[in-house]
Amino acid sequence: MRKSYDFSNAKPNPYARLLKRQVTIRLDEPTLEYFKNLSLEMTIPYQTLINLYLRECAATHKHLRLAWETPKGSKPA
């Protein structure tokens, strides 16, 4: 191993923009269990499956159909 290295001719990594970024996300238990069980079937880490699903949603511009429900016994605003 050298004592010093010359990086003056180094080029930026062309794949750096493709790297993943670590984020914290809160998932409900049934959703997490779904992806964990699916990961066992497919032998892929569940984090990778979640990323693949979200990537596909973003690539296809998938729109969510949200239907907010009010808790039982409460009145809508």
C-alpha positions, -999 to +999 in steps of 0.1 A: +000+000+000+013+034-009+018+062+016+000+087-006-021+086-038-025+111-066-062+118-073-055+148-096-066+129-127-095+112-110-130+114-127-163+117-109-182+085-105-208+084-133-230+061-113-231+082-082-265+096-090-279+061-092-269+053-056-297+049-030-303+072-001-311+060+033-344+073+047-366+065+077-402+055+070-429+044+093-450+014+080-480-002+096-475-037+108-496-055+082-478-037+053-444-046+067-455-082+073-467-085+037-434-074+023-414-096+047-435-127+038-431-119+001-394-115+005-392-150+020-410-164-011-388-145-035-355-147-015-350-109-019-346-086+011-379-069+020-363-035+018-354-043-018-390-053-026-404-021-011-379-001-032-388-020-064-425-015-058-420+023-051-397+026-081-424+010-103-451+033-089-429+064-096-419+052-131-455+046-141-468+077-124-493+056-104-520+076-087-533+066-053-570+063-046-574+076-011-606+071+008-603+085+043-626+068+067-637+084+100-632+063+131-664+046+143-684+069+167-668+101+154-685+127+133-670+139+100-657+175+101 
